[in-house]
Amino acid sequence: MREKATDQAELRGDCGRCFGLCCVALPFSRSADFAIDKDAGKPCPNLQGDHRCGIHARLRQSGFTGCTVYDCFGAGQKVSQVTFGGRDWRTGPPERTRRVFDVFPVVRQLHELLWYLTEALTLPAARPVHVDLRRALTDTERLTDGSPDELAALDVAEHRQRVNALLLRTSELVRAGKRGKKKNRRNADLMGARLKGADLSGADLRGAYLIAADLTGADLRGADLIGADLRDADLTDADLTGAFFLTQPQLTAARGSSGTRLPGSVTHPVHWTAGL
Protein backbone atom coordinates (compact mmCIF):
# COMPACT_ATOMS: atom_id res chain seq x y z
CA MET A 1 0.00 0.00 0.00
CA ARG A 2 1.39 3.39 -1.03
CA GLU A 3 2.13 5.75 1.84
CA LYS A 4 1.73 9.50 1.48
CA ALA A 5 3.45 12.05 3.68
CA THR A 6 0.45 14.36 3.97
CA ASP A 7 1.39 15.95 7.28
CA GLN A 8 4.28 16.17 9.70
CA ALA A 9 2.80 13.47 11.94
CA GLU A 10 3.60 10.97 9.19
CA LEU A 11 7.14 12.28 8.86
CA ARG A 12 8.40 10.77 12.10
CA GLY A 13 10.25 7.51 12.51
CA ASP A 14 8.11 4.46 13.28
CA CYS A 15 10.54 1.77 14.40
CA GLY A 16 7.75 -0.81 14.52
CA ARG A 17 7.46 -0.64 10.71
CA CYS A 18 11.17 -0.44 9.99
CA PHE A 19 13.83 -3.14 9.75
CA GLY A 20 16.29 -1.26 11.95
CA LEU A 21 17.83 0.56 8.99
CA CYS A 22 19.37 3.42 10.96
CA CYS A 23 21.08 0.83 13.18
CA VAL A 24 22.70 -0.84 10.18
CA ALA A 25 23.00 1.45 7.16
CA LEU A 26 24.60 4.42 8.90
CA PRO A 27 28.16 4.66 10.26
CA PHE A 28 29.21 6.27 13.51
CA SER A 29 32.45 6.90 15.35
CA ARG A 30 33.40 6.57 19.00
CA SER A 31 32.78 9.99 20.51
CA ALA A 32 30.67 11.81 23.07
CA ASP A 33 27.66 10.70 21.03
CA PHE A 34 28.56 7.04 20.44
CA ALA A 35 30.33 4.54 22.67
CA ILE A 36 31.80 2.53 19.78
CA ASP A 37 32.88 2.71 16.15
CA LYS A 38 30.53 1.20 13.56
CA ASP A 39 30.92 1.00 9.78
CA ALA A 40 28.10 1.68 7.35
CA GLY A 41 26.26 -1.54 6.52
CA LYS A 42 27.36 -3.25 9.72
CA PRO A 43 24.62 -3.92 12.30
CA CYS A 44 25.02 -2.23 15.65
CA PRO A 45 25.78 -4.90 18.30
CA ASN A 46 22.77 -3.63 20.26
CA LEU A 47 20.37 -4.48 17.41
CA GLN A 48 18.22 -7.49 18.26
CA GLY A 49 16.69 -10.13 16.01
CA ASP A 50 13.34 -8.31 15.99
CA HIS A 51 15.05 -5.13 14.73
CA ARG A 52 14.62 -3.42 18.09
CA CYS A 53 17.37 -1.83 20.17
CA GLY A 54 18.41 -3.95 23.14
CA ILE A 55 19.40 -0.90 25.21
CA HIS A 56 16.76 1.56 24.02
CA ALA A 57 15.65 2.44 27.55
CA ARG A 58 19.20 3.30 28.63
CA LEU A 59 20.85 4.67 25.49
CA ARG A 60 22.03 7.89 27.13
CA GLN A 61 23.46 6.12 30.16
CA SER A 62 25.24 3.66 27.82
CA GLY A 63 26.99 6.34 25.80
CA PHE A 64 24.69 6.38 22.77
CA THR A 65 23.24 9.87 23.03
CA GLY A 66 23.57 10.20 19.25
CA CYS A 67 20.93 7.52 18.79
CA THR A 68 18.45 9.36 21.00
CA VAL A 69 18.60 12.53 18.89
CA TYR A 70 18.31 10.82 15.50
CA ASP A 71 15.07 10.78 13.51
CA CYS A 72 14.73 9.41 10.00
CA PHE A 73 11.64 11.55 9.30
CA GLY A 74 9.74 8.39 8.43
CA ALA A 75 12.26 7.23 5.82
CA GLY A 76 12.89 3.94 7.62
CA GLN A 77 9.35 2.65 7.31
CA LYS A 78 9.03 4.07 3.78
CA VAL A 79 12.09 2.18 2.53
CA SER A 80 11.23 -0.96 4.48
CA GLN A 81 7.53 -1.22 3.65
CA VAL A 82 7.16 0.61 0.33
CA THR A 83 10.43 0.83 -1.61
CA PHE A 84 11.32 -2.78 -0.82
CA GLY A 85 7.80 -4.06 -0.27
CA GLY A 86 8.24 -5.31 3.29
CA ARG A 87 11.22 -7.52 2.42
CA ASP A 88 13.69 -7.75 5.30
CA TRP A 89 17.27 -6.84 4.33
CA ARG A 90 18.45 -9.87 6.33
CA THR A 91 16.64 -12.35 4.10
CA GLY A 92 17.52 -11.08 0.65
CA PRO A 93 20.56 -11.49 -1.60
CA PRO A 94 23.61 -9.32 -0.84
CA GLU A 95 22.92 -7.11 -3.86
CA ARG A 96 19.48 -6.15 -2.56
CA THR A 97 20.81 -5.58 0.95
CA ARG A 98 23.44 -3.18 -0.38
CA ARG A 99 20.77 -1.37 -2.38
CA VAL A 100 18.61 -0.96 0.76
CA PHE A 101 21.52 0.70 2.53
CA ASP A 102 22.22 2.93 -0.49
CA VAL A 103 18.62 4.07 -0.76
CA PHE A 104 17.86 4.74 2.91
CA PRO A 105 20.02 7.92 3.28
CA VAL A 106 18.56 9.27 0.03
CA VAL A 107 14.96 8.85 1.19
CA ARG A 108 15.86 10.27 4.59
CA GLN A 109 17.03 13.50 2.92
CA LEU A 110 13.88 13.66 0.81
CA HIS A 111 11.68 13.15 3.86
CA GLU A 112 13.48 15.93 5.70
CA LEU A 113 12.64 18.22 2.78
CA LEU A 114 9.01 17.07 3.00
CA TRP A 115 9.01 18.13 6.66
CA TYR A 116 10.16 21.65 5.79
CA LEU A 117 7.84 21.99 2.79
CA THR A 118 4.84 20.77 4.79
CA GLU A 119 5.59 23.28 7.52
CA ALA A 120 6.14 26.10 5.03
CA LEU A 121 2.63 25.54 3.68
CA THR A 122 1.19 26.18 7.16
CA LEU A 123 2.78 29.65 7.36
CA PRO A 124 0.29 32.33 6.27
CA ALA A 125 3.05 34.83 5.52
CA ALA A 126 4.44 32.45 2.89
CA ARG A 127 1.21 32.56 0.88
CA PRO A 128 2.89 34.25 -2.12
CA VAL A 129 4.97 31.09 -2.68
CA HIS A 130 2.39 28.48 -1.63
CA VAL A 131 1.80 27.40 -5.24
CA ASP A 132 5.52 26.79 -5.75
CA LEU A 133 5.78 25.07 -2.36
CA ARG A 134 2.92 22.70 -3.22
CA ARG A 135 4.58 21.88 -6.52
CA ALA A 136 7.88 21.17 -4.76
CA LEU A 137 6.07 19.03 -2.20
CA THR A 138 4.40 16.98 -4.93
CA ASP A 139 7.69 16.58 -6.81
CA THR A 140 9.52 15.48 -3.68
CA GLU A 141 6.82 12.97 -2.75
CA ARG A 142 7.00 11.58 -6.29
CA LEU A 143 10.74 11.11 -5.93
CA THR A 144 10.27 9.14 -2.69
CA ASP A 145 8.06 6.72 -4.64
CA GLY A 146 10.84 5.91 -7.08
CA SER A 147 12.27 2.46 -7.60
CA PRO A 148 15.41 1.43 -5.71
CA ASP A 149 17.52 2.05 -8.81
CA GLU A 150 15.95 5.45 -9.43
CA LEU A 151 16.49 6.52 -5.83
CA ALA A 152 20.10 5.32 -5.80
CA ALA A 153 20.82 7.33 -8.95
CA LEU A 154 19.06 10.50 -7.76
CA ASP A 155 21.08 13.70 -7.44
CA VAL A 156 19.72 14.65 -4.01
CA ALA A 157 22.02 17.66 -3.66
CA GLU A 158 20.63 19.23 -6.81
CA HIS A 159 17.05 18.69 -5.66
CA ARG A 160 17.84 20.09 -2.20
CA GLN A 161 19.29 23.19 -3.81
CA ARG A 162 16.07 23.87 -5.72
CA VAL A 163 13.91 23.32 -2.66
CA ASN A 164 16.19 25.41 -0.47
CA ALA A 165 15.67 28.43 -2.72
CA LEU A 166 11.95 28.19 -1.94
CA LEU A 167 12.54 27.70 1.76
CA LEU A 168 14.81 30.73 1.83
CA ARG A 169 12.11 32.83 0.18
CA THR A 170 9.64 31.46 2.73
CA SER A 171 11.95 32.55 5.54
CA GLU A 172 12.26 36.04 4.14
CA LEU A 173 8.49 36.41 3.87
CA VAL A 174 7.83 35.12 7.39
CA ARG A 175 10.52 37.16 9.10
CA ALA A 176 9.58 40.32 7.19
CA GLY A 177 6.44 40.48 9.31
CA LYS A 178 8.40 40.62 12.56
CA ARG A 179 8.94 43.97 14.23
CA GLY A 180 12.37 45.43 14.86
CA LYS A 181 15.71 45.00 13.14
CA LYS A 182 16.16 41.53 11.66
CA LYS A 183 19.32 39.84 12.93
CA ASN A 184 21.30 37.86 10.37
CA ARG A 185 23.20 35.06 12.10
CA ARG A 186 23.19 32.66 9.18
CA ASN A 187 26.01 30.10 9.49
CA ALA A 188 27.40 32.12 12.41
CA ASP A 189 29.86 30.54 14.82
CA LEU A 190 28.04 30.95 18.13
CA MET A 191 29.55 27.94 19.88
CA GLY A 192 29.43 28.50 23.61
CA ALA A 193 28.06 32.01 23.10
CA ARG A 194 26.58 33.80 26.09
CA LEU A 195 23.14 34.69 24.80
CA LYS A 196 21.17 34.56 28.03
CA GLY A 197 18.05 36.66 27.61
CA ALA A 198 19.11 37.70 24.10
CA ASP A 199 16.54 39.14 21.70
CA LEU A 200 16.78 36.86 18.67
CA SER A 201 13.17 37.22 17.62
CA GLY A 202 12.81 36.95 13.86
CA ALA A 203 16.52 36.17 13.50
CA ASP A 204 18.00 34.25 10.60
CA LEU A 205 19.83 31.41 12.36
CA ARG A 206 20.01 29.10 9.37
CA GLY A 207 23.00 26.79 9.80
CA ALA A 208 24.24 28.65 12.88
CA TYR A 209 26.59 26.78 15.23
CA LEU A 210 24.93 27.14 18.63
CA ILE A 211 26.68 24.19 20.26
CA ALA A 212 26.71 24.64 24.05
CA ALA A 213 25.42 28.21 23.70
CA ASP A 214 23.65 29.71 26.69
CA LEU A 215 20.21 30.66 25.39
CA THR A 216 18.55 30.68 28.80
CA GLY A 217 15.48 32.89 28.63
CA ALA A 218 16.32 34.00 25.08
CA ASP A 219 13.60 35.31 22.77
CA LEU A 220 13.64 33.12 19.65
CA ARG A 221 10.08 33.84 18.58
CA GLY A 222 9.71 33.68 14.81
CA ALA A 223 13.35 32.73 14.24
CA ASP A 224 14.42 30.59 11.28
CA LEU A 225 16.28 27.61 12.76
CA ILE A 226 16.74 25.42 9.72
CA GLY A 227 19.99 23.48 10.06
CA ALA A 228 21.02 25.26 13.29
CA ASP A 229 23.25 23.07 15.44
CA LEU A 230 21.71 23.11 18.93
CA ARG A 231 23.75 20.32 20.48
CA ASP A 232 24.00 20.93 24.22
CA ALA A 233 22.59 24.45 23.83
CA ASP A 234 20.75 25.59 26.96
CA LEU A 235 17.18 26.55 26.04
CA THR A 236 15.93 26.71 29.62
CA ASP A 237 12.93 29.07 29.76
CA ALA A 238 13.63 30.27 26.21
CA ASP A 239 10.69 31.31 24.04
CA LEU A 240 10.64 29.56 20.65
CA THR A 241 6.99 30.32 19.96
CA GLY A 242 6.54 30.68 16.23
CA ALA A 243 10.11 29.60 15.48
CA PHE A 244 10.06 27.67 12.23
CA PHE A 245 11.96 24.92 10.44
CA LEU A 246 12.88 23.49 13.84
CA THR A 247 13.01 19.69 13.97
CA GLN A 248 12.68 17.28 16.85
CA PRO A 249 16.26 15.99 16.45
CA GLN A 250 17.61 19.53 16.82
CA LEU A 251 15.56 20.04 19.96
CA THR A 252 16.41 16.66 21.46
CA ALA A 253 20.11 17.46 21.09
CA ALA A 254 19.66 20.58 23.23
CA ARG A 255 18.95 21.11 26.92
CA GLY A 256 15.81 22.79 28.19
CA SER A 257 13.09 22.82 30.78
CA SER A 258 9.35 22.62 31.22
CA GLY A 259 9.43 26.41 30.99
CA THR A 260 10.81 26.35 27.44
CA ARG A 261 8.06 27.48 25.07
CA LEU A 262 7.95 25.62 21.77
CA PRO A 263 6.13 25.73 18.43
CA GLY A 264 3.40 23.12 18.01
CA SER A 265 5.37 21.01 15.53
CA VAL A 266 7.76 19.71 18.22
CA THR A 267 7.50 18.43 21.79
CA HIS A 268 9.51 18.73 24.98
CA PRO A 269 12.15 15.97 24.97
CA VAL A 270 11.73 13.50 27.83
CA HIS A 271 15.29 13.95 29.07
CA TRP A 272 14.69 17.65 29.77
CA THR A 273 12.64 16.75 32.80
CA ALA A 274 13.89 13.23 33.50
CA GLY A 275 17.33 14.34 34.62
CA LEU A 276 19.12 12.34 31.92
C-alpha positions in Angstrom: 0.0 0.0 0.0 1.4 3.4 -1.0 2.1 5.8 1.8 1.7 9.5 1.5 3.5 12.0 3.7 0.5 14.4 4.0 1.4 16.0 7.3 4.3 16.2 9.7 2.8 13.5 11.9 3.6 11.0 9.2 7.1 12.3 8.9 8.4 10.8 12.1 10.2 7.5 12.5 8.1 4.5 13.3 10.5 1.8 14.4 7.8 -0.8 14.5 7.5 -0.6 10.7 11.2 -0.4 10.0 13.8 -3.1 9.7 16.3 -1.3 12.0 17.8 0.6 9.0 19.4 3.4 11.0 21.1 0.8 13.2 22.7 -0.8 10.2 23.0 1.4 7.2 24.6 4.4 8.9 28.2 4.7 10.3 29.2 6.3 13.5 32.5 6.9 15.3 33.4 6.6 19.0 32.8 10.0 20.5 30.7 11.8 23.1 27.7 10.7 21.0 28.6 7.0 20.4 30.3 4.5 22.7 31.8 2.5 19.8 32.9 2.7 16.1 30.5 1.2 13.6 30.9 1.0 9.8 28.1 1.7 7.3 26.3 -1.5 6.5 27.4 -3.3 9.7 24.6 -3.9 12.3 25.0 -2.2 15.7 25.8 -4.9 18.3 22.8 -3.6 20.3 20.4 -4.5 17.4 18.2 -7.5 18.3 16.7 -10.1 16.0 13.3 -8.3 16.0 15.1 -5.1 14.7 14.6 -3.4 18.1 17.4 -1.8 20.2 18.4 -3.9 23.1 19.4 -0.9 25.2 16.8 1.6 24.0 15.6 2.4 27.5 19.2 3.3 28.6 20.9 4.7 25.5 22.0 7.9 27.1 23.5 6.1 30.2 25.2 3.7 27.8 27.0 6.3 25.8 24.7 6.4 22.8 23.2 9.9 23.0 23.6 10.2 19.3 20.9 7.5 18.8 18.5 9.4 21.0 18.6 12.5 18.9 18.3 10.8 15.5 15.1 10.8 13.5 14.7 9.4 10.0 11.6 11.6 9.3 9.7 8.4 8.4 12.3 7.2 5.8 12.9 3.9 7.6 9.4 2.7 7.3 9.0 4.1 3.8 12.1 2.2 2.5 11.2 -1.0 4.5 7.5 -1.2 3.7 7.2 0.6 0.3 10.4 0.8 -1.6 11.3 -2.8 -0.8 7.8 -4.1 -0.3 8.2 -5.3 3.3 11.2 -7.5 2.4 13.7 -7.7 5.3 17.3 -6.8 4.3 18.4 -9.9 6.3 16.6 -12.4 4.1 17.5 -11.1 0.7 20.6 -11.5 -1.6 23.6 -9.3 -0.8 22.9 -7.1 -3.9 19.5 -6.2 -2.6 20.8 -5.6 1.0 23.4 -3.2 -0.4 20.8 -1.4 -2.4 18.6 -1.0 0.8 21.5 0.7 2.5 22.2 2.9 -0.5 18.6 4.1 -0.8 17.9 4.7 2.9 20.0 7.9 3.3 18.6 9.3 0.0 15.0 8.8 1.2 15.9 10.3 4.6 17.0 13.5 2.9 13.9 13.7 0.8 11.7 13.2 3.9 13.5 15.9 5.7 12.6 18.2 2.8 9.0 17.1 3.0 9.0 18.1 6.7 10.2 21.7 5.8 7.8 22.0 2.8 4.8 20.8 4.8 5.6 23.3 7.5 6.1 26.1 5.0 2.6 25.5 3.7 1.2 26.2 7.2 2.8 29.6 7.4 0.3 32.3 6.3 3.0 34.8 5.5 4.4 32.4 2.9 1.2 32.6 0.9 2.9 34.3 -2.1 5.0 31.1 -2.7 2.4 28.5 -1.6 1.8 27.4 -5.2 5.5 26.8 -5.7 5.8 25.1 -2.4 2.9 22.7 -3.2 4.6 21.9 -6.5 7.9 21.2 -4.8 6.1 19.0 -2.2 4.4 17.0 -4.9 7.7 16.6 -6.8 9.5 15.5 -3.7 6.8 13.0 -2.7 7.0 11.6 -6.3 10.7 11.1 -5.9 10.3 9.1 -2.7 8.1 6.7 -4.6 10.8 5.9 -7.1 12.3 2.5 -7.6 15.4 1.4 -5.7 17.5 2.1 -8.8 15.9 5.5 -9.4 16.5 6.5 -5.8 20.1 5.3 -5.8 20.8 7.3 -9.0 19.1 10.5 -7.8 21.1 13.7 -7.4 19.7 14.7 -4.0 22.0 17.7 -3.7 20.6 19.2 -6.8 17.0 18.7 -5.7 17.8 20.1 -2.2 19.3 23.2 -3.8 16.1 23.9 -5.7 13.9 23.3 -2.7 16.2 25.4 -0.5 15.7 28.4 -2.7 12.0 28.2 -1.9 12.5 27.7 1.8 14.8 30.7 1.8 12.1 32.8 0.2 9.6 31.5 2.7 11.9 32.5 5.5 12.3 36.0 4.1 8.5 36.4 3.9 7.8 35.1 7.4 10.5 37.2 9.1 9.6 40.3 7.2 6.4 40.5 9.3 8.4 40.6 12.6 8.9 44.0 14.2 12.4 45.4 14.9 15.7 45.0 13.1 16.2 41.5 11.7 19.3 39.8 12.9 21.3 37.9 10.4 23.2 35.1 12.1 23.2 32.7 9.2 26.0 30.1 9.5 27.4 32.1 12.4 29.9 30.5 14.8 28.0 31.0 18.1 29.5 27.9 19.9 29.4 28.5 23.6 28.1 32.0 23.1 26.6 33.8 26.1 23.1 34.7 24.8 21.2 34.6 28.0 18.0 36.7 27.6 19.1 37.7 24.1 16.5 39.1 21.7 16.8 36.9 18.7 13.2 37.2 17.6 12.8 37.0 13.9 16.5 36.2 13.5 18.0 34.2 10.6 19.8 31.4 12.4 20.0 29.1 9.4 23.0 26.8 9.8 24.2 28.6 12.9 26.6 26.8 15.2 24.9 27.1 18.6 26.7 24.2 20.3 26.7 24.6 24.1 25.4 28.2 23.7 23.7 29.7 26.7 20.2 30.7 25.4 18.5 30.7 28.8 15.5 32.9 28.6 16.3 34.0 25.1 13.6 35.3 22.8 13.6 33.1 19.7 10.1 33.8 18.6 9.7 33.7 14.8 13.4 32.7 14.2 14.4 30.6 11.3 16.3 27.6 12.8 16.7 25.4 9.7 20.0 23.5 10.1 21.0 25.3 13.3 23.3 23.1 15.4 21.7 23.1 18.9 23.8 20.3 20.5 24.0 20.9 24.2 22.6 24.4 23.8 20.7 25.6 27.0 17.2 26.6 26.0 15.9 26.7 29.6 12.9 29.1 29.8 13.6 30.3 26.2 10.7 31.3 24.0 10.6 29.6 20.7 7.0 30.3 20.0 6.5 30.7 16.2 10.1 29.6 15.5 10.1 27.7 12.2 12.0 24.9 10.4 12.9 23.5 13.8 13.0 19.7 14.0 12.7 17.3 16.9 16.3 16.0 16.5 17.6 19.5 16.8 15.6 20.0 20.0 16.4 16.7 21.5 20.1 17.5 21.1 19.7 20.6 23.2 18.9 21.1 26.9 15.8 22.8 28.2 13.1 22.8 30.8 9.4 22.6 31.2 9.4 26.4 31.0 10.8 26.3 27.4 8.1 27.5 25.1 7.9 25.6 21.8 6.1 25.7 18.4 3.4 23.1 18.0 5.4 21.0 15.5 7.8 19.7 18.2 7.5 18.4 21.8 9.5 18.7 25.0 12.2 16.0 25.0 11.7 13.5 27.8 15.3 13.9 29.1 14.7 17.7 29.8 12.6 16.8 32.8 13.9 13.2 33.5 17.3 14.3 34.6 19.1 12.3 31.9 
